[in-house]
Amino acid sequence: FKNGILPIVMPQDVVDVLMADAEKGENARMTVDLETQTITTSDGQEFKFDVDPFKKHCLLNGLDDIGLTMEKASAIDTYEAKLAAQRPWA
């Protein structure tokens, strides 16, 4: 998922339905909704999929490894200031 692509595993019968829908060519309008963890086919069939909550959070918020670190910037700054006060020689 580090490149913004989330592989998911679906049962074969669901994959068959999705592939049949995809074969409709330009009439195929599948919707993948990461927030609700659903895939909806052009005729309205909806299929749920499982996603690791951490990966979901990262993808929904556009976070890579650097972004994750920056999310904690305030806590890191607080820790470093506290450490500098406790150990000024370090």
N, CA, C and O atoms as a Tinker XYZ file with bonds, in Angstrom:
   360  protein
     1  N      0.812000   -1.196000    0.000000    73     2
     2  CA     0.000000    0.000000    0.000000    64     1     3
     3  C      0.854000    1.259000    0.000000    63     2     4     5
     4  O      0.316000    2.365000   -0.041000    81     3
     5  N      2.162000    1.113000    0.045000    73     3     6
     6  CA     3.038000    2.276000    0.128000    64     5     7
     7  C      3.009000    3.135000   -1.132000    63     6     8     9
     8  O      3.401000    4.301000   -1.089000    81     7
     9  N      2.554000    2.584000   -2.243000    73     7    10
    10  CA     2.485000    3.362000   -3.474000    64     9    11
    11  C      1.072000    3.869000   -3.746000    63    10    12    13
    12  O      0.766000    4.287000   -4.863000    81    11
    13  N      0.212000    3.835000   -2.729000    73    11    14
    14  CA    -1.147000    4.324000   -2.878000    64    13    15
    15  C     -2.115000    3.318000   -3.461000    63    14    16    17
    16  O     -3.264000    3.657000   -3.744000    81    15
    17  N     -1.672000    2.092000   -3.644000    73    15    18
    18  CA    -2.536000    1.029000   -4.158000    64    17    19
    19  C     -2.750000    0.020000   -3.039000    63    18    20    21
    20  O     -1.793000   -0.472000   -2.442000    81    19
    21  N     -4.004000   -0.280000   -2.764000    73    19    22
    22  CA    -4.338000   -1.205000   -1.690000    64    21    23
    23  C     -4.842000   -2.515000   -2.279000    63    22    24    25
    24  O     -5.962000   -2.570000   -2.786000    81    23
    25  N     -4.035000   -3.569000   -2.222000    73    23    26
    26  CA    -4.544000   -4.868000   -2.685000    64    25    27
    27  C     -5.521000   -5.435000   -1.657000    63    26    28    29
    28  O     -5.290000   -5.353000   -0.451000    81    27
    29  N     -6.602000   -6.004000   -2.149000    73    27    30
    30  CA    -7.569000   -6.647000   -1.263000    64    29    31
    31  C     -7.838000   -8.057000   -1.769000    63    30    32    33
    32  O     -7.610000   -8.361000   -2.940000    81    31
    33  N     -8.318000   -8.902000   -0.887000    73    31    34
    34  CA    -8.664000  -10.276000   -1.240000    64    33    35
    35  C    -10.176000  -10.401000   -1.165000    63    34    36    37
    36  O    -10.801000  -10.035000   -0.170000    81    35
    37  N    -10.746000  -10.924000   -2.237000    73    35    38
    38  CA   -12.195000  -11.139000   -2.298000    64    37    39
    39  C    -12.444000  -12.599000   -2.653000    63    38    40    41
    40  O    -11.608000  -13.228000   -3.301000    81    39
    41  N    -13.585000  -13.148000   -2.236000    73    39    42
    42  CA   -13.927000  -14.519000   -2.619000    64    41    43
    43  C    -14.066000  -14.630000   -4.144000    63    42    44    45
    44  O    -14.420000  -13.661000   -4.815000    81    43
    45  N    -13.786000  -15.806000   -4.673000    73    43    46
    46  CA   -13.805000  -15.996000   -6.121000    64    45    47
    47  C    -15.156000  -15.642000   -6.738000    63    46    48    49
    48  O    -15.199000  -15.077000   -7.831000    81    47
    49  N    -16.256000  -15.961000   -6.062000    73    47    50
    50  CA   -17.567000  -15.640000   -6.639000    64    49    51
    51  C    -17.770000  -14.129000   -6.771000    63    50    52    53
    52  O    -18.423000  -13.672000   -7.709000    81    51
    53  N    -17.218000  -13.359000   -5.844000    73    51    54
    54  CA   -17.299000  -11.899000   -5.936000    64    53    55
    55  C    -16.403000  -11.402000   -7.062000    63    54    56    57
    56  O    -16.793000  -10.518000   -7.825000    81    55
    57  N    -15.211000  -11.965000   -7.168000    73    55    58
    58  CA   -14.297000  -11.591000   -8.253000    64    57    59
    59  C    -14.964000  -11.861000   -9.598000    63    58    60    61
    60  O    -14.847000  -11.055000  -10.520000    81    59
    61  N    -15.659000  -12.985000   -9.715000    73    59    62
    62  CA   -16.353000  -13.315000  -10.966000    64    61    63
    63  C    -17.399000  -12.254000  -11.309000    63    62    64    65
    64  O    -17.515000  -11.849000  -12.466000    81    63
    65  N    -18.156000  -11.805000  -10.312000    73    63    66
    66  CA   -19.167000  -10.762000  -10.541000    64    65    67
    67  C    -18.490000   -9.459000  -10.961000    63    66    68    69
    68  O    -18.942000   -8.795000  -11.895000    81    67
    69  N    -17.414000   -9.095000  -10.278000    73    67    70
    70  CA   -16.702000   -7.856000  -10.599000    64    69    71
    71  C    -16.091000   -7.910000  -11.995000    63    70    72    73
    72  O    -16.127000   -6.922000  -12.729000    81    71
    73  N    -15.535000   -9.052000  -12.359000    73    71    74
    74  CA   -14.951000   -9.201000  -13.697000    64    73    75
    75  C    -16.032000   -9.124000  -14.774000    63    74    76    77
    76  O    -15.827000   -8.505000  -15.819000    81    75
    77  N    -17.174000   -9.748000  -14.524000    73    75    78
    78  CA   -18.279000   -9.683000  -15.488000    64    77    79
    79  C    -18.735000   -8.236000  -15.656000    63    78    80    81
    80  O    -19.046000   -7.801000  -16.765000    81    79
    81  N    -18.773000   -7.499000  -14.560000    73    79    82
    82  CA   -19.160000   -6.094000  -14.634000    64    81    83
    83  C    -18.121000   -5.289000  -15.411000    63    82    84    85
    84  O    -18.474000   -4.421000  -16.210000    81    83
    85  N    -16.857000   -5.576000  -15.179000    73    83    86
    86  CA   -15.779000   -4.860000  -15.871000    64    85    87
    87  C    -15.807000   -5.114000  -17.371000    63    86    88    89
    88  O    -15.378000   -4.263000  -18.150000    81    87
    89  N    -16.305000   -6.265000  -17.779000    73    87    90
    90  CA   -16.359000   -6.607000  -19.203000    64    89    91
    91  C    -17.453000   -5.848000  -19.948000    63    90    92    93
    92  O    -17.594000   -6.011000  -21.160000    81    91
    93  N    -18.213000   -5.037000  -19.261000    73    91    94
    94  CA   -19.239000   -4.219000  -19.911000    64    93    95
    95  C    -18.621000   -3.050000  -20.666000    63    94    96    97
    96  O    -19.333000   -2.240000  -21.259000    81    95
    97  N    -17.314000   -2.966000  -20.640000    73    95    98
    98  CA   -16.620000   -1.899000  -21.355000    64    97    99
    99  C    -16.876000   -0.551000  -20.718000    63    98   100   101
   100  O    -16.817000   -0.402000  -19.498000    81    99
   101  N    -17.162000    0.435000  -21.564000    73    99   102
   102  CA   -17.336000    1.786000  -21.024000    64   101   103
   103  C    -18.624000    1.944000  -20.223000    63   102   104   105
   104  O    -18.821000    2.972000  -19.575000    81   103
   105  N    -19.499000    0.951000  -20.254000    73   103   106
   106  CA   -20.701000    0.984000  -19.418000    64   105   107
   107  C    -20.414000    0.517000  -17.991000    63   106   108   109
   108  O    -21.268000    0.640000  -17.112000    81   107
   109  N    -19.232000   -0.008000  -17.765000    73   107   110
   110  CA   -18.857000   -0.474000  -16.425000    64   109   111
   111  C    -18.523000    0.741000  -15.563000    63   110   112   113
   112  O    -17.638000    1.528000  -15.899000    81   111
   113  N    -19.224000    0.879000  -14.474000    73   111   114
   114  CA   -18.996000    1.994000  -13.553000    64   113   115
   115  C    -18.914000    1.456000  -12.138000    63   114   116   117
   116  O    -19.857000    1.589000  -11.358000    81   115
   117  N    -17.794000    0.855000  -11.815000    73   115   118
   118  CA   -17.584000    0.353000  -10.462000    64   117   119
   119  C    -17.126000    1.491000   -9.564000    63   118   120   121
   120  O    -16.390000    2.381000   -9.991000    81   119
   121  N    -17.567000    1.447000   -8.326000    73   119   122
   122  CA   -17.145000    2.440000   -7.345000    64   121   123
   123  C    -16.501000    1.714000   -6.174000    63   122   124   125
   124  O    -17.076000    0.790000   -5.601000    81   123
   125  N    -15.301000    2.151000   -5.835000    73   123   126
   126  CA   -14.616000    1.613000   -4.666000    64   125   127
   127  C    -14.601000    2.721000   -3.621000    63   126   128   129
   128  O    -14.078000    3.809000   -3.864000    81   127
   129  N    -15.173000    2.439000   -2.466000    73   127   130
   130  CA   -15.262000    3.420000   -1.389000    64   129   131
   131  C    -14.468000    2.896000   -0.196000    63   130   132   133
   132  O    -14.899000    1.979000    0.503000    81   131
   133  N    -13.309000    3.493000    0.019000    73   131   134
   134  CA   -12.447000    3.038000    1.108000    64   133   135
   135  C    -13.055000    3.353000    2.474000    63   134   136   137
   136  O    -12.908000    2.570000    3.413000    81   135
   137  N    -13.731000    4.484000    2.588000    73   135   138
   138  CA   -14.328000    4.832000    3.891000    64   137   139
   139  C    -15.338000    3.788000    4.347000    63   138   140   141
   140  O    -15.323000    3.372000    5.505000    81   139
   141  N    -16.216000    3.362000    3.441000    73   139   142
   142  CA   -17.230000    2.367000    3.807000    64   141   143
   143  C    -16.770000    0.945000    3.528000    63   142   144   145
   144  O    -17.458000   -0.023000    3.852000    81   143
   145  N    -15.592000    0.837000    2.919000    73   143   146
   146  CA   -15.006000   -0.463000    2.566000    64   145   147
   147  C    -15.960000   -1.283000    1.705000    63   146   148   149
   148  O    -16.264000   -2.439000    2.001000    81   147
   149  N    -16.428000   -0.641000    0.615000    73   147   150
   150  CA   -17.345000   -1.312000   -0.296000    64   149   151
   151  C    -16.926000   -1.111000   -1.741000    63   150   152   153
   152  O    -16.298000   -0.115000   -2.102000    81   151
   153  N    -17.297000   -2.092000   -2.557000    73   151   154
   154  CA   -17.203000   -1.981000   -4.008000    64   153   155
   155  C    -18.634000   -2.098000   -4.512000    63   154   156   157
   156  O    -19.344000   -3.042000   -4.165000    81   155
   157  N    -19.056000   -1.139000   -5.328000    73   155   158
   158  CA   -20.405000   -1.154000   -5.879000    64   157   159
   159  C    -20.308000   -1.282000   -7.391000    63   158   160   161
   160  O    -19.598000   -0.516000   -8.044000    81   159
   161  N    -21.024000   -2.254000   -7.942000    73   159   162
   162  CA   -21.012000   -2.479000   -9.389000    64   161   163
   163  C    -21.962000   -1.502000  -10.070000    63   162   164   165
   164  O    -22.721000   -0.793000   -9.409000    81   163
   165  N    -21.908000   -1.475000  -11.403000    73   163   166
   166  CA   -22.753000   -0.550000  -12.153000    64   165   167
   167  C    -24.240000   -0.841000  -11.983000    63   166   168   169
   168  O    -25.069000    0.051000  -12.169000    81   167
   169  N    -24.588000   -2.081000  -11.632000    73   167   170
   170  CA   -26.009000   -2.383000  -11.409000    64   169   171
   171  C    -26.395000   -2.323000   -9.926000    63   170   172   173
   172  O    -27.482000   -2.760000   -9.550000    81   171
   173  N    -25.501000   -1.779000   -9.082000    73   171   174
   174  CA   -25.841000   -1.525000   -7.689000    64   173   175
   175  C    -25.505000   -2.623000   -6.696000    63   174   176   177
   176  O    -25.786000   -2.483000   -5.505000    81   175
   177  N    -24.906000   -3.720000   -7.164000    73   175   178
   178  CA   -24.495000   -4.755000   -6.205000    64   177   179
   179  C    -23.351000   -4.202000   -5.362000    63   178   180   181
   180  O    -22.437000   -3.560000   -5.879000    81   179
   181  N    -23.414000   -4.458000   -4.069000    73   179   182
   182  CA   -22.407000   -3.923000   -3.158000    64   181   183
   183  C    -21.697000   -5.066000   -2.445000    63   182   184   185
   184  O    -22.326000   -6.002000   -1.952000    81   183
   185  N    -20.376000   -4.967000   -2.402000    73   183   186
   186  CA   -19.555000   -5.988000   -1.755000    64   185   187
   187  C    -18.638000   -5.311000   -0.749000    63   186   188   189
   188  O    -17.976000   -4.323000   -1.067000    81   187
   189  N    -18.602000   -5.849000    0.471000    73   187   190
   190  CA   -17.739000   -5.326000    1.531000    64   189   191
   191  C    -16.352000   -5.965000    1.418000    63   190   192   193
   192  O    -16.215000   -7.101000    0.963000    81   191
   193  N    -15.340000   -5.225000    1.833000    73   191   194
   194  CA   -13.995000   -5.786000    1.918000    64   193   195
   195  C    -13.343000   -5.316000    3.212000    63   194   196   197
   196  O    -13.694000   -4.273000    3.764000    81   195
   197  N    -12.395000   -6.103000    3.677000    73   195   198
   198  CA   -11.684000   -5.795000    4.917000    64   197   199
   199  C    -10.400000   -5.040000    4.614000    63   198   200   201
   200  O     -9.723000   -5.306000    3.621000    81   199
   201  N    -10.082000   -4.104000    5.482000    73   199   202
   202  CA    -8.855000   -3.317000    5.361000    64   201   203
   203  C     -8.291000   -3.120000    6.761000    63   202   204   205
   204  O     -9.026000   -2.835000    7.706000    81   203
   205  N     -6.995000   -3.274000    6.880000    73   203   206
   206  CA    -6.315000   -2.979000    8.133000    64   205   207
   207  C     -6.575000   -1.507000    8.489000    63   206   208   209
   208  O     -6.364000   -0.630000    7.651000    81   207
   209  N     -7.028000   -1.227000    9.709000    73   207   210
   210  CA    -7.358000    0.158000   10.091000    64   209   211
   211  C     -6.197000    1.142000    9.908000    63   210   212   213
   212  O     -6.416000    2.290000    9.520000    81   211
   213  N     -4.982000    0.707000   10.180000    73   211   214
   214  CA    -3.821000    1.590000   10.012000    64   213   215
   215  C     -3.619000    1.946000    8.546000    63   214   216   217
   216  O     -3.388000    3.109000    8.216000    81   215
   217  N     -3.705000    0.951000    7.663000    73   215   218
   218  CA    -3.548000    1.214000    6.226000    64   217   219
   219  C     -4.668000    2.118000    5.718000    63   218   220   221
   220  O     -4.437000    3.009000    4.900000    81   219
   221  N     -5.869000    1.882000    6.204000    73   219   222
   222  CA    -7.014000    2.710000    5.815000    64   221   223
   223  C     -6.767000    4.161000    6.220000    63   222   224   225
   224  O     -6.976000    5.074000    5.421000    81   223
   225  N     -6.324000    4.374000    7.456000    73   223   226
   226  CA    -6.028000    5.723000    7.946000    64   225   227
   227  C     -4.981000    6.399000    7.062000    63   226   228   229
   228  O     -5.145000    7.553000    6.667000    81   227
   229  N     -3.915000    5.680000    6.758000    73   227   230
   230  CA    -2.839000    6.250000    5.944000    64   229   231
   231  C     -3.334000    6.633000    4.555000    63   230   232   233
   232  O     -3.047000    7.729000    4.074000    81   231
   233  N     -4.075000    5.738000    3.909000    73   231   234
   234  CA    -4.558000    6.018000    2.559000    64   233   235
   235  C     -5.577000    7.153000    2.543000    63   234   236   237
   236  O     -5.517000    8.021000    1.672000    81   235
   237  N     -6.500000    7.160000    3.483000    73   235   238
   238  CA    -7.512000    8.218000    3.510000    64   237   239
   239  C     -6.913000    9.587000    3.801000    63   238   240   241
   240  O     -7.463000   10.610000    3.393000    81   239
   241  N     -5.786000    9.605000    4.506000    73   239   242
   242  CA    -5.158000   10.868000    4.867000    64   241   243
   243  C     -3.920000   11.185000    4.043000    63   242   244   245
   244  O     -3.218000   12.158000    4.319000    81   243
   245  N     -3.648000   10.362000    3.028000    73   243   246
   246  CA    -2.507000   10.611000    2.151000    64   245   247
   247  C     -1.174000   10.566000    2.864000    63   246   248   249
   248  O     -0.263000   11.326000    2.535000    81   247
   249  N     -1.053000    9.681000    3.838000    73   247   250
   250  CA     0.162000    9.637000    4.653000    64   249   251
   251  C      1.137000    8.572000    4.172000    63   250   252   253
   252  O      0.775000    7.409000    3.995000    81   251
   253  N      2.370000    8.989000    3.965000    73   251   254
   254  CA     3.452000    8.041000    3.736000    64   253   255
   255  C      4.268000    7.998000    5.030000    63   254   256   257
   256  O      3.829000    8.523000    6.053000    81   255
   257  N      5.438000    7.384000    4.995000    73   255   258
   258  CA     6.247000    7.283000    6.213000    64   257   259
   259  C      6.601000    8.659000    6.782000    63   258   260   261
   260  O      6.576000    8.857000    7.996000    81   259
   261  N      6.927000    9.596000    5.910000    73   259   262
   262  CA     7.271000   10.945000    6.370000    64   261   263
   263  C      6.029000   11.639000    6.927000    63   262   264   265
   264  O      6.100000   12.307000    7.959000    81   263
   265  N      4.908000   11.484000    6.256000    73   263   266
   266  CA     3.663000   12.076000    6.731000    64   265   267
   267  C      3.257000   11.549000    8.093000    63   266   268   269
   268  O      2.757000   12.295000    8.935000    81   267
   269  N      3.475000   10.253000    8.308000    73   267   270
   270  CA     3.169000    9.663000    9.616000    64   269   271
   271  C      4.017000   10.288000   10.706000    63   270   272   273
   272  O      3.530000   10.576000   11.799000    81   271
   273  N      5.293000   10.498000   10.401000    73   271   274
   274  CA     6.196000   11.130000   11.361000    64   273   275
   275  C      5.757000   12.567000   11.629000    63   274   276   277
   276  O      5.758000   13.021000   12.773000    81   275
   277  N      5.383000   13.275000   10.569000    73   275   278
   278  CA     4.972000   14.670000   10.723000    64   277   279
   279  C      3.680000   14.800000   11.528000    63   278   280   281
   280  O      3.445000   15.826000   12.167000    81   279
   281  N      2.846000   13.767000   11.499000    73   279   282
   282  CA     1.637000   13.762000   12.325000    64   281   283
   283  C      1.989000   13.857000   13.811000    63   282   284   285
   284  O      1.213000   14.371000   14.617000    81   283
   285  N      3.158000   13.356000   14.150000    73   283   286
   286  CA     3.607000   13.325000   15.546000    64   285   287
   287  C      4.596000   14.439000   15.859000    63   286   288   289
   288  O      5.243000   14.407000   16.905000    81   287
   289  N      4.727000   15.423000   14.975000    73   287   290
   290  CA     5.741000   16.468000   15.127000    64   289   291
   291  C      5.622000   17.198000   16.462000    63   290   292   293
   292  O      6.633000   17.475000   17.108000    81   291
   293  N      4.419000   17.505000   16.871000    73   291   294
   294  CA     4.234000   18.224000   18.135000    64   293   295
   295  C      4.719000   17.389000   19.319000    63   294   296   297
   296  O      5.397000   17.903000   20.210000    81   295
   297  N      4.374000   16.113000   19.326000    73   295   298
   298  CA     4.811000   15.223000   20.410000    64   297   299
   299  C      6.326000   15.054000   20.390000    63   298   300   301
   300  O      6.958000   14.990000   21.445000    81   299
   301  N      6.908000   14.981000   19.201000    73   299   302
   302  CA     8.364000   14.848000   19.073000    64   301   303
   303  C      9.048000   16.103000   19.607000    63   302   304   305
   304  O     10.024000   16.015000   20.353000    81   303
   305  N      8.531000   17.279000   19.221000    73   303   306
   306  CA     9.106000   18.542000   19.701000    64   305   307
   307  C      9.029000   18.642000   21.223000    63   306   308   309
   308  O      9.986000   19.069000   21.869000    81   307
   309  N      7.896000   18.252000   21.792000    73   307   310
   310  CA     7.722000   18.281000   23.251000    64   309   311
   311  C      8.723000   17.358000   23.926000    63   310   312   313
   312  O      9.347000   17.730000   24.921000    81   311
   313  N      8.875000   16.163000   23.389000    73   311   314
   314  CA     9.817000   15.192000   23.951000    64   313   315
   315  C     11.247000   15.727000   23.883000    63   314   316   317
   316  O     11.994000   15.644000   24.858000    81   315
   317  N     11.623000   16.278000   22.725000    73   315   318
   318  CA    12.990000   16.781000   22.566000    64   317   319
   319  C     13.265000   17.955000   23.507000    63   318   320   321
   320  O     14.364000   18.064000   24.050000    81   319
   321  N     12.280000   18.833000   23.704000    73   319   322
   322  CA    12.454000   19.964000   24.624000    64   321   323
   323  C     12.602000   19.468000   26.059000    63   322   324   325
   324  O     13.440000   19.965000   26.813000    81   323
   325  N     11.790000   18.494000   26.427000    73   323   326
   326  CA    11.865000   17.919000   27.777000    64   325   327
   327  C     13.221000   17.243000   27.989000    63   326   328   329
   328  O     13.841000   17.399000   29.042000    81   327
   329  N     13.668000   16.505000   27.001000    73   327   330
   330  CA    14.953000   15.812000   27.089000    64   329   331
   331  C     16.100000   16.814000   27.202000    63   330   332   333
   332  O     17.031000   16.610000   27.981000    81   331
   333  N     16.033000   17.895000   26.425000    73   331   334
   334  CA    17.086000   18.915000   26.474000    64   333   335
   335  C     17.127000   19.588000   27.846000    63   334   336   337
   336  O     18.202000   19.934000   28.337000    81   335
   337  N     15.958000   19.775000   28.466000    73   335   338
   338  CA    15.911000   20.391000   29.801000    64   337   339
   339  C     16.457000   19.445000   30.861000    63   338   340   341
   340  O     17.107000   19.881000   31.812000    81   339
   341  N     16.194000   18.149000   30.701000    73   339   342
   342  CA    16.651000   17.162000   31.677000    64   341   343
   343  C     18.125000   16.830000   31.512000    63   342   344   345
   344  O     18.811000   16.525000   32.488000    81   343
   345  N     18.610000   16.888000   30.283000    73   343   346
   346  CA    19.994000   16.502000   29.993000    64   345   347
   347  C     20.644000   17.543000   29.082000    63   346   348   349
   348  O     20.910000   17.253000   27.915000    81   347
   349  N     20.903000   18.740000   29.589000    73   347   350
   350  CA    21.438000   19.810000   28.744000    64   349   351
   351  C     22.820000   19.496000   28.164000    63   350   352   353
   352  O     23.227000   20.102000   27.172000    81   351
   353  N     23.525000   18.577000   28.762000    73   351   354
   354  CA    24.855000   18.212000   28.270000    64   353   355
   355  C     24.790000   17.303000   27.040000    63   354   356   357
   356  O     25.785000   17.150000   26.331000    81   355
   357  N     23.627000   16.699000   26.782000    73   355   358
   358  CA    23.515000   15.738000   25.674000    64   357   359
   359  C     23.241000   16.431000   24.365000    63   358   360
   360  O     23.118000   15.773000   23.332000    81   359
